[in-house]
Amino acid sequence: MKTSRLKLPLGIQTFEEIITDNYIYVDKTRYLIDLIKNGKVYFFARPRRFGKSLTISTFEAIFLGKKHLFKGLYAEEYLNSREFKASPVIRLDMSKVTTHRGLEALDNSIKELILEISEILNIKVPTNLPGSDIFRKLILDTAKKYNQKIVILVDEYDSPYTEFVNDTTIAKSVRDILRNYYIQIKANDEYIRFVFITGISKFARMGVFSTLNTATDISLMFEYAEMCGYTEEEIIKYFPDYLEETATYMKITPEELIAKMRYYYNGFCFDGNVKARLYNPFSTLAFFKEKEFYNYWIETGRSKLIGDYMKNQNLTVEQFRNYPVSRDFAKSPGDVDETPPAGFFYQCGYLTLRPGISDVLSLDYPNTEVLNSMSALVAQNILNQTDNDYTFCRNDLLKGLMTLDYKKVVSSFNRLLASIPYDDFAKAAQQSISVNDYEFKPQEWLYRSTILAFLRGCGVFVAGEMHTNKGRSDIVVFHKEKTWIIELKVAYENQCPAQKAKEAFQQITEKNYAKSYPNAFCIGMAIDDIKREITEIMVN
């Protein structure tokens, strides 16, 4: 079948719909068959919008014996073999659970979900029992009715819990509710043929792992690193017509398009050897549809949650660049409500694994899309999260960069700095921070990282701490064929801002920061720490 006649499966998470309604399906079934043949209970963690639900749906179609859907796919041979036997499936999608009406409503929502599954399976269960007991009865009665062991597929098992990452008290109560349900899987193991659980995190102390001790965590296994997400080879194989069409639209070659896509959307890594690099499926499909490099991945509904988390933790984007972690941390970063911020962002997919020094790994943003998205969240949060303020400031910045109007650029920076809450300045004054082995003085990192986040969030290509043979420049901006080299200095109490601006510009000149960019616009900026704004500049 020619891919030119197939549609983009954007937002489609049902395997049967993809196959029967003429959508492209990137064949991942060899991984699923391997898991079925070689084990029983698995856990698989991946970020949101990465294909976990489609994986669950594909497992369901396999176990229900829908052989006609797998024609030409890897799983076809297994489904037509003598060893295959269909099984009843209990599929629990925890992303459907109601989380905004209190703990009792949440528990009732899970209970209603289980009752709906019992109706689908035509199993009569008592409705007057606690939800976890109804789940146990559903497992037992399904196995009894079909006279065989059953399959349990749990999608987004941690979804109700992660909604409360900014309220640890409620999060722990939600965890206790969920434990009562998941513990039933281990308690009724003799009635179960196969279990597959997905989520974005692994709760170390939660019932599903503290009691379900036979579960195999395949999240970082090299053999399954490419089970979700697209490799570059898969994009070239399954989407040739979309590559050609998009390249023609952008007036570049397909090879040039792949290079740009690699920079913007590739980079997710989920194996301990840090070798497999993947594209996020949602972003890739959205890009082919819109034909525009844009930040598609971060969900609108979770943007405020992440922004508030960064604000509450007093975090910046820059401090997680090349962030060193141990291999033990990579495998088990801890519960989302208690892990350090690096562990939280890692489990949510905003940070991914990279090679480190010796036996140590590091974390960094997977690609430009995620880095820019995180930066935009920080900038919008600083600007009181109002669209008008952010849009006005962004437009002023982009016009200034394009026309070399440094007054507009400085004005937009000052508008941003003026929006930083007083409490954040007070916290920054109490600490310094190390980024890439460079120790920033108190408050200096806040100014610098805020401006960097704003630039990236506005879609500007920017490099921080750009190395040269004589040092490293603070900020290098590339926008609309214009290059800006910006050096920042902070004038603390009793220091002269004009002198600091002069020192900043002299540093650019003496260390030849502009040597590689002959037509670069160079500007030294001095931030008056008392006024908390840029008060002096020196330009070429």
C-alpha positions as CSV (number, residue, x, y, z in Angstrom):
1,M,0.0,0.0,0.0
2,K,1.4,3.4,-0.9
3,T,1.9,5.8,1.9
4,S,0.8,8.7,-0.4
5,R,-2.8,7.5,0.1
6,L,-2.5,7.2,3.8
7,K,-3.5,10.0,6.2
8,L,-1.5,11.4,9.2
9,P,-2.7,9.7,12.4
10,L,-2.6,13.0,14.4
11,G,-4.4,12.5,17.6
12,I,-5.5,9.0,16.7
13,Q,-4.7,6.6,19.6
14,T,-6.8,3.6,18.5
15,F,-5.0,0.9,16.6
16,E,-8.1,-0.4,14.8
17,E,-9.1,3.1,13.6
18,I,-5.6,3.7,12.2
19,I,-5.6,0.5,10.3
20,T,-9.2,0.5,9.0
21,D,-9.5,4.3,8.3
22,N,-6.4,4.5,6.0
23,Y,-3.9,6.1,8.4
24,I,-0.2,5.6,8.5
25,Y,0.9,3.0,11.1
26,V,4.6,2.8,12.0
27,D,4.9,-0.9,12.7
28,K,6.1,-1.5,16.3
29,T,4.5,-4.8,16.8
30,R,7.7,-6.8,16.9
31,Y,8.4,-5.3,20.3
32,L,5.0,-6.3,21.6
33,I,5.2,-9.9,20.4
34,D,8.6,-10.1,22.0
35,L,7.2,-9.0,25.3
36,I,4.3,-11.4,25.1
37,K,6.5,-14.3,24.4
38,N,9.2,-13.6,27.1
39,G,7.4,-12.3,30.2
40,K,4.2,-11.6,32.0
41,V,4.2,-8.3,34.0
42,Y,5.7,-5.1,32.6
43,F,6.0,-1.4,33.4
44,F,6.8,1.1,30.7
45,A,7.3,4.8,31.3
46,R,7.3,7.5,28.6
47,P,6.3,11.2,28.4
48,R,2.9,12.3,27.4
49,R,1.9,12.2,23.8
50,F,4.5,9.6,23.0
51,G,2.4,6.7,21.8
52,K,1.7,4.8,25.0
53,S,-2.0,4.7,24.5
54,L,-1.6,3.5,20.9
55,T,0.7,0.7,22.3
56,I,-2.0,-0.3,24.8
57,S,-4.6,-0.3,22.0
58,T,-2.4,-2.5,19.8
59,F,-1.8,-4.9,22.7
60,E,-5.6,-5.1,23.1
61,A,-6.2,-5.9,19.4
62,I,-3.5,-8.6,19.6
63,F,-5.0,-10.4,22.6
64,L,-8.5,-10.1,21.3
65,G,-7.3,-11.9,18.2
66,K,-8.2,-9.3,15.6
67,K,-6.0,-10.9,13.0
68,H,-7.4,-9.0,10.1
69,L,-5.9,-5.8,11.4
70,F,-2.4,-7.1,11.3
71,K,-2.1,-8.1,7.7
72,G,1.5,-7.2,6.5
73,L,2.7,-6.3,10.0
74,Y,5.3,-8.1,12.1
75,A,2.6,-9.5,14.4
76,E,0.7,-11.3,11.6
77,E,2.8,-14.5,11.8
78,Y,2.4,-14.8,15.6
79,L,-1.4,-14.3,15.4
80,N,-1.7,-17.0,12.8
81,S,0.5,-19.5,14.6
82,R,-0.6,-22.4,16.7
83,E,0.8,-20.9,19.9
84,F,-1.5,-17.9,19.8
85,K,-4.6,-17.9,21.9
86,A,-7.0,-15.0,22.4
87,S,-7.8,-13.7,25.9
88,P,-10.3,-11.5,27.5
89,V,-8.9,-8.0,28.2
90,I,-9.5,-5.6,31.1
91,R,-8.3,-2.2,29.8
92,L,-8.1,0.6,32.4
93,D,-7.5,4.1,31.0
94,M,-6.7,6.2,34.1
95,S,-6.5,9.4,32.0
96,K,-10.3,9.3,32.0
97,V,-10.5,9.7,35.8
98,T,-12.0,12.9,37.2
99,T,-9.5,14.7,39.4
100,H,-10.9,18.2,40.0
101,R,-13.8,17.5,42.3
102,G,-12.1,16.1,45.4
103,L,-10.8,12.8,46.7
104,E,-14.1,11.1,47.1
105,A,-15.2,12.0,43.6
106,L,-11.9,10.7,42.3
107,D,-12.4,7.4,43.9
108,N,-15.9,7.2,42.6
109,S,-14.7,8.1,39.1
110,I,-12.3,5.1,39.2
111,K,-15.2,2.9,40.4
112,E,-17.4,4.1,37.5
113,L,-14.6,3.3,35.1
114,I,-14.4,-0.3,36.4
115,L,-18.2,-0.7,36.2
116,E,-18.1,0.5,32.6
117,I,-15.5,-2.2,31.8
118,S,-17.6,-4.8,33.5
119,E,-20.5,-3.9,31.2
120,I,-18.3,-4.2,28.1
121,L,-17.2,-7.6,29.2
122,N,-20.8,-8.5,30.2
123,I,-19.7,-9.3,33.7
124,K,-22.2,-8.6,36.5
125,V,-20.4,-7.2,39.6
126,P,-21.9,-5.9,42.8
127,T,-22.1,-2.1,42.8
128,N,-22.3,-1.5,46.5
129,L,-18.7,-2.5,47.3
130,P,-15.7,-0.2,47.4
131,G,-14.1,0.4,44.0
132,S,-11.0,-1.7,44.7
133,D,-13.2,-4.7,45.7
134,I,-15.2,-4.3,42.6
135,F,-12.0,-4.4,40.6
136,R,-11.0,-7.7,42.4
137,K,-14.4,-9.2,41.6
138,L,-14.1,-8.1,37.9
139,I,-10.7,-9.9,37.6
140,L,-12.0,-13.1,39.3
141,D,-15.4,-13.2,37.5
142,T,-13.9,-12.5,34.1
143,A,-11.4,-15.3,34.4
144,K,-14.3,-17.6,35.6
145,K,-16.6,-16.7,32.8
146,Y,-14.1,-17.2,30.0
147,N,-12.5,-20.1,31.8
148,Q,-9.0,-18.8,31.2
149,K,-6.5,-16.3,32.5
150,I,-7.1,-12.6,31.6
151,V,-5.0,-9.7,30.3
152,I,-4.8,-6.4,32.2
153,L,-3.7,-3.3,30.4
154,V,-3.4,-0.1,32.4
155,D,-2.8,3.2,30.5
156,E,-1.5,6.3,32.3
157,Y,-1.7,4.6,35.7
158,D,-0.2,7.8,37.4
159,S,-2.4,10.4,35.6
160,P,-4.6,11.2,38.6
161,Y,-1.6,11.6,40.8
162,T,0.6,13.8,38.6
163,E,-2.2,16.4,38.4
164,F,-1.4,17.3,42.0
165,V,2.4,17.7,41.8
166,N,2.1,21.2,43.1
167,D,0.1,20.0,46.2
168,T,2.1,17.1,47.8
169,T,-0.5,16.6,50.6
170,I,-3.3,15.8,48.1
171,A,-0.9,13.9,45.9
172,K,-0.1,11.5,48.7
173,S,-3.8,11.0,49.4
174,V,-4.4,10.3,45.7
175,R,-1.5,7.8,45.8
176,D,-3.1,5.9,48.7
177,I,-6.4,5.7,46.7
178,L,-4.7,4.3,43.7
179,R,-2.7,1.8,45.7
180,N,-5.9,0.1,46.8
181,Y,-6.7,-0.6,43.2
182,Y,-3.3,-1.6,41.8
183,I,-2.6,-4.0,44.7
184,Q,-5.4,-6.2,43.3
185,I,-3.2,-7.1,40.3
186,K,-0.6,-8.8,42.5
187,A,-3.2,-10.3,44.8
188,N,-4.9,-12.0,41.9
189,D,-1.8,-13.1,39.9
190,E,-3.0,-16.6,39.4
191,Y,-5.9,-15.4,37.3
192,I,-3.8,-13.2,35.0
193,R,-2.0,-14.1,31.8
194,F,-0.3,-10.7,31.0
195,V,0.0,-7.2,32.5
196,F,1.2,-4.1,30.8
197,I,1.2,-0.8,32.7
198,T,2.2,2.6,31.2
199,G,2.8,6.0,32.9
200,I,5.2,8.9,32.9
201,S,6.8,7.9,36.3
202,K,7.6,5.0,38.5
203,F,6.4,5.4,42.1
204,A,9.0,3.7,44.2
205,R,6.7,3.3,47.3
206,M,3.4,2.9,45.6
207,G,1.5,-0.4,45.9
208,V,1.8,-1.3,42.2
209,F,5.6,-1.6,42.7
210,S,6.1,-2.3,46.4
211,T,3.8,-5.3,46.1
212,L,3.9,-6.1,42.4
213,N,7.6,-7.1,42.8
214,T,7.5,-9.3,39.7
215,A,7.0,-6.4,37.3
216,T,9.8,-5.9,34.8
217,D,10.6,-2.2,34.2
218,I,11.5,-2.0,30.5
219,S,11.6,1.9,30.4
220,L,15.3,2.1,30.0
221,M,16.1,-1.2,28.4
222,F,17.9,-0.8,25.1
223,E,15.9,-3.5,23.4
224,Y,12.7,-1.5,23.9
225,A,14.1,2.0,23.6
226,E,12.4,2.6,20.2
227,M,9.1,0.9,21.0
228,C,7.4,4.4,21.2
229,G,8.4,7.4,19.1
230,Y,9.8,7.6,15.6
231,T,13.4,7.0,14.6
232,E,14.7,9.0,11.7
233,E,14.8,5.9,9.6
234,E,11.1,5.3,10.3
235,I,10.2,8.9,9.3
236,I,12.0,8.4,6.0
237,K,10.5,5.0,5.4
238,Y,6.8,5.7,6.4
239,F,6.4,9.4,5.5
240,P,8.3,9.9,2.1
241,D,5.4,11.7,0.5
242,Y,5.0,14.1,3.4
243,L,8.7,14.8,3.5
244,E,8.7,15.6,-0.2
245,E,5.6,17.7,0.0
246,T,6.9,19.7,3.0
247,A,10.3,20.2,1.5
248,T,8.7,21.5,-1.7
249,Y,6.5,23.8,0.3
250,M,9.6,25.2,2.2
251,K,11.7,25.3,-1.0
252,I,14.4,23.1,0.3
253,T,15.5,19.5,-0.4
254,P,14.2,16.6,1.7
255,E,17.7,16.1,3.1
256,E,17.8,19.7,4.2
257,L,14.3,19.2,5.7
258,I,15.4,16.2,7.7
259,A,18.4,18.1,9.1
260,K,16.1,20.9,10.3
261,M,13.6,18.4,11.8
262,R,16.5,16.7,13.5
263,Y,17.5,19.9,15.2
264,Y,14.0,20.9,16.2
265,Y,12.2,17.7,17.1
266,N,14.7,14.8,17.4
267,G,16.6,14.0,20.6
268,F,14.5,12.0,23.1
269,C,16.6,9.1,24.6
270,F,15.3,6.2,26.7
271,D,18.1,3.7,26.9
272,G,20.9,3.3,29.5
273,N,23.5,3.3,26.7
274,V,22.2,6.8,25.5
275,K,22.3,5.7,21.8
276,A,18.7,5.7,20.5
277,R,17.4,9.1,19.5
278,L,13.7,9.6,18.8
279,Y,11.2,12.1,17.5
280,N,8.1,12.8,19.4
281,P,5.2,11.4,17.3
282,F,2.8,14.1,18.1
283,S,5.2,16.9,17.1
284,T,6.3,15.1,14.0
285,L,2.7,14.6,12.7
286,A,1.7,18.1,13.7
287,F,4.7,19.5,11.8
288,F,3.8,17.5,8.6
289,K,0.2,18.8,8.9
290,E,1.0,22.5,9.5
291,K,4.4,22.6,7.6
292,E,5.7,25.1,10.2
293,F,8.4,24.7,12.8
294,Y,6.5,25.3,16.0
295,N,6.3,24.0,19.6
296,Y,3.5,21.5,19.4
297,W,4.3,19.1,22.2
298,I,3.6,20.8,25.5
299,E,-0.1,20.3,26.2
300,T,-2.1,23.4,26.8
301,G,-3.8,21.9,29.8
302,R,-0.5,21.2,31.6
303,S,1.3,24.4,30.7
304,K,0.2,26.3,33.8
305,L,1.0,23.2,36.0
306,I,4.6,23.2,34.7
307,G,5.0,27.0,34.8
308,D,3.7,27.1,38.4
309,Y,6.0,24.2,39.4
310,M,9.0,26.2,38.1
311,K,7.8,29.3,39.9
312,N,7.2,27.5,43.2
313,Q,10.6,25.9,43.1
314,N,12.4,29.1,42.0
315,L,13.8,27.3,38.9
316,T,15.4,28.6,35.8
317,V,15.7,26.9,32.4
318,E,19.5,27.2,32.2
319,Q,20.3,25.3,35.3
320,F,19.3,22.0,33.7
321,R,21.6,22.1,30.8
322,N,24.1,19.2,31.0
323,Y,22.8,18.3,34.4
324,P,24.9,15.3,35.8
325,V,23.0,12.3,37.2
326,S,24.0,8.8,38.2
327,R,22.8,5.7,36.4
328,D,20.9,4.7,39.5
329,F,19.0,8.0,39.4
330,A,18.2,7.5,35.7
331,K,16.6,4.2,36.5
332,S,14.7,5.2,39.6
333,P,14.4,9.0,40.1
334,G,11.8,8.6,42.9
335,D,8.2,9.6,43.3
336,V,7.1,12.7,41.4
337,D,6.0,14.6,44.5
338,E,9.3,14.0,46.4
339,T,12.0,13.8,43.7
340,P,14.2,16.8,43.1
341,P,13.2,19.1,40.2
342,A,15.6,17.3,37.8
343,G,13.8,14.0,38.5
344,F,10.4,15.6,38.0
345,F,11.3,17.1,34.6
346,Y,13.1,13.9,33.5
347,Q,10.0,11.7,34.3
348,C,7.7,14.2,32.5
349,G,9.9,14.2,29.4
350,Y,11.1,17.7,29.5
351,L,14.6,16.5,30.2
352,T,16.2,13.4,28.6
353,L,19.4,11.4,28.9
354,R,22.7,12.3,27.4
355,P,26.2,10.9,27.7
356,G,28.2,12.1,30.7
357,I,31.7,11.8,32.0
358,S,32.9,8.3,32.9
359,D,30.0,6.3,34.3
360,V,27.9,9.3,34.9
361,L,25.0,10.3,32.7
362,S,23.6,13.8,32.2
363,L,20.2,15.4,31.6
364,D,19.4,18.0,29.1
365,Y,16.5,19.2,27.0
366,P,15.7,16.8,24.2
367,N,15.6,19.3,21.4
368,T,14.9,22.9,20.4
369,E,11.1,22.5,20.6
370,V,11.2,21.5,24.3
371,L,13.8,24.0,25.3
372,N,11.9,26.8,23.6
373,S,8.6,25.6,25.1
374,M,10.0,25.6,28.6
375,S,11.5,29.0,28.1
376,A,8.2,30.4,26.9
377,L,6.5,29.0,30.0
378,V,9.0,30.8,32.2
379,A,8.7,34.1,30.3
380,Q,4.9,34.0,30.3
381,N,4.9,33.2,34.0
382,I,7.1,36.1,34.7
383,L,5.0,38.4,32.6
384,N,2.0,37.6,34.8
385,Q,0.8,34.9,32.4
386,T,-1.2,37.4,30.4
387,D,-1.2,37.0,26.7
388,N,-1.2,40.7,25.9
389,D,1.9,41.5,28.0
390,Y,3.8,38.6,26.6
391,T,2.8,39.3,23.0
392,F,3.6,43.0,23.2
393,C,7.0,42.3,24.8
394,R,7.7,39.6,22.2
395,N,6.7,41.7,19.2
396,D,8.9,44.6,20.4
397,L,11.9,42.3,20.9
398,L,11.5,40.7,17.4
399,K,11.2,44.1,15.7
400,G,14.3,45.4,17.5
401,L,16.4,42.3,16.6
402,M,15.4,42.4,13.0
403,T,16.1,46.2,12.5
404,L,19.1,46.4,14.9
405,D,17.1,48.8,17.0
406,Y,18.9,48.2,20.4
407,K,16.5,50.6,22.2
408,K,13.6,48.4,21.4
409,V,15.5,45.3,22.5
410,V,16.6,46.9,25.8
411,S,13.1,48.2,26.4
412,S,11.6,44.7,26.0
413,F,14.3,43.2,28.3
414,N,13.5,45.9,31.0
415,R,9.8,45.2,30.7
416,L,10.6,41.6,31.4
417,L,12.9,42.3,34.3
418,A,10.4,44.6,35.8
419,S,7.9,41.8,36.0
420,I,10.1,39.5,38.1
421,P,8.4,39.3,41.5
422,Y,10.2,40.8,44.5
423,D,10.2,37.4,46.2
424,D,12.2,35.9,43.4
425,F,14.9,38.6,43.7
426,A,15.0,38.0,47.5
427,K,15.5,34.3,46.9
428,A,18.1,34.9,44.2
429,A,20.1,37.2,46.6
430,Q,20.6,34.2,48.9
431,Q,22.2,31.9,46.5
432,S,24.6,31.5,43.6
433,I,24.4,28.8,41.0
434,S,26.8,26.8,38.9
435,V,26.1,26.2,35.2
436,N,28.5,24.3,33.0
437,D,31.2,24.7,35.7
438,Y,30.8,28.5,35.8
439,E,29.8,29.9,39.1
440,F,27.3,32.8,38.8
441,K,27.1,35.4,41.5
442,P,23.9,35.8,43.4
443,Q,21.1,37.4,41.2
444,E,23.4,37.5,38.2
445,W,22.0,34.1,37.1
446,L,18.4,35.3,37.6
447,Y,18.9,38.2,35.2
448,R,20.8,36.2,32.6
449,S,18.6,33.1,32.6
450,T,15.4,35.2,32.5
451,I,16.6,37.0,29.4
452,L,17.8,33.7,27.8
453,A,14.4,32.1,28.5
454,F,12.6,35.1,27.0
455,L,14.7,35.0,23.8
456,R,14.2,31.3,23.4
457,G,10.5,31.5,24.2
458,C,10.1,34.0,21.5
459,G,11.4,31.6,19.0
460,V,14.8,33.3,18.6
461,F,17.9,31.1,18.0
462,V,20.2,32.0,20.9
463,A,23.3,30.5,22.5
464,G,24.3,31.1,26.1
465,E,27.9,30.8,27.2
466,M,29.2,30.5,23.6
467,H,32.8,29.3,23.8
468,T,35.6,31.0,21.9
469,N,39.4,30.5,22.1
470,K,39.6,33.3,24.7
471,G,36.5,32.8,26.8
472,R,32.7,32.6,26.5
473,S,30.3,35.2,25.6
474,D,27.1,35.6,27.6
475,I,24.5,35.6,24.8
476,V,24.8,35.2,21.0
477,V,21.5,35.8,19.1
478,F,20.8,34.8,15.5
479,H,17.6,36.3,14.0
480,K,16.6,37.1,10.4
481,E,20.2,37.0,9.2
482,K,21.3,39.3,12.0
483,T,23.7,38.4,14.7
484,W,23.8,40.0,18.1
485,I,26.6,39.5,20.7
486,I,25.4,40.6,24.1
487,E,27.5,40.8,27.3
488,L,25.8,41.4,30.6
489,K,27.3,42.9,33.7
490,V,25.5,43.6,37.0
491,A,26.3,46.8,38.9
492,Y,25.7,46.0,42.5
493,E,25.5,48.5,45.3
494,N,28.2,51.3,45.1
495,Q,29.2,50.1,41.6
496,C,28.9,52.3,38.5
497,P,26.6,51.0,35.8
498,A,28.3,53.0,33.1
499,Q,31.7,51.5,34.0
500,K,30.1,48.0,34.0
501,A,28.7,48.6,30.5
502,K,32.1,49.7,29.3
503,E,33.7,46.6,30.9
504,A,31.1,44.4,29.1
505,F,31.8,45.9,25.7
506,Q,35.6,45.8,26.3
507,Q,35.3,42.1,27.1
508,I,33.6,41.5,23.7
509,T,36.4,43.3,21.9
510,E,39.4,42.0,23.9
511,K,38.3,38.4,23.7
512,N,37.2,38.6,20.0
513,Y,33.7,37.2,20.6
514,A,32.7,38.7,17.2
515,K,35.6,37.2,15.3
516,S,33.4,34.4,13.8
517,Y,30.6,36.9,12.9
518,P,32.2,39.8,11.0
519,N,28.9,41.8,10.8
520,A,27.7,41.1,14.3
521,F,26.1,43.8,16.3
522,C,27.9,44.0,19.7
523,I,26.4,45.5,22.8
524,G,27.5,45.6,26.4
525,M,24.7,46.0,28.9
526,A,24.8,47.0,32.6
527,I,22.0,46.0,34.9
528,D,21.6,48.3,37.9
529,D,20.8,45.8,40.7
530,I,19.2,48.6,42.8
531,K,16.8,49.6,40.0
532,R,16.7,46.0,38.6
533,E,16.8,47.2,35.0
534,I,19.3,47.8,32.2
535,T,20.4,51.4,32.7
536,E,23.6,51.7,30.7
537,I,24.7,50.3,27.3
538,M,27.6,50.5,25.0
539,V,27.4,49.5,21.3
540,N,29.6,49.3,18.3
